[in-house]
Amino acid sequence: MSSRSLRRVAVAVAALLLIVVMALNTRFLTRDEVAALAPKPFDPAATATELWNRARTDLPATAAPLTRVVPVLQTDVKAAAAQFQAVAPNQNAYAFPVTVQGAITEATDAGLRVQVEGVPTVSVAAGPALNGSVVRDAVKFTFAQAPDQTRFQQVGDELRKLMTAELQKAGPLQGKTVKVVGVMNVVAPANTVPAAKPVVIQPLTVEVVS
């Protein structure tokens, strides 16, 4: 056998050995294992549930009494945001985690008017006034974490459904004293102090005190 033939045989044997070694060190996955490794499709409802649970677990620890937040807010918005750990989802917008306790003086499909000493008009959002996007922003879920604008908005819509269920669970509230943990959305361009207007709280928990 010529030297050229020997080299060809040697190359063929080496290639065969390499294939055998690769096969021995390769783990072949089943169809189910391959499916498990594939990226999971984005589910707005499941994402909203995860964010809702996170908000109800984490935000109460940082929520400040509304009666403390409002006076600082009416003096210096950025200082209030820093002091009370507000989240800024975009420029000039802030989500403040707050708590409030008071008697429900009026209950409508759009909100619950709460009597709070030192703050003229406070309402807990209900019905069409509920805004899940505020809660979404408060737990720092950003547009970059969703596949597109539509599904980003859908997360807020799904959160709104969970907020609606929370209010329904609380039952009729007219005349009752409640403690609410929620998020107050504030928009203040260029750190201007927002004009005095009704305070609207997006609810996370509503507890009947009496």
Salt bridges, closest charged atoms under 4 A:
GLU33 OE2 - ARG27 NH2 2.65
GLU50 OE2 - ARG54 NH2 3.82
ASP137 OD1 - ARG136 NE 3.33
ASP148 OD2 - ARG151 NH2 2.71
GLU158 OE2 - LYS161 NZ 3.25
GLU166 OE1 - ARG56 NH1 3.09
GLU166 OE1 - LYS169 NZ 3.23
